[in-house]
Amino acid sequence: MFDKLFEAKQKAEDVKKRLDGITVSGSAEGGKISVAANGNKVVQSISIDNDFLKSADKEELEELLVVAVNKALQQAENVNQSEMAALSQEMFGGLGGMFGK
């Protein structure tokens, strides 16, 4: 029993490490603002086009940053869910037959 728990914990840690290495992005205003995050939903960087920055007002910049960050985090969530679903299938896939699925 403990072997299975240790194995599950180890596989979850492996997935987390793999997600740390996956980069996703979100952008706004045609790419003038872009945000990169990893698969664990941690923002890694934010880039703002210099020309856009000079012409944008504070409110517009704040709104577009929110849009870009949310897009990046949604992409990260999608990747995260896919990886976790694959892990669950790997670990518990054989149980489906027991329940008629």
Protein Blocks (a to p, Z undefined) as FASTA:
>chain_A
ZZmmmmmmmmmmmmmmmmmmpccdddeehhlaccdddfkopafbdcddfklmmmpcfklm
mmmmmmmmmmmmmmmmmmmmmmmmmmmmmmmmmmmmmnoZZ
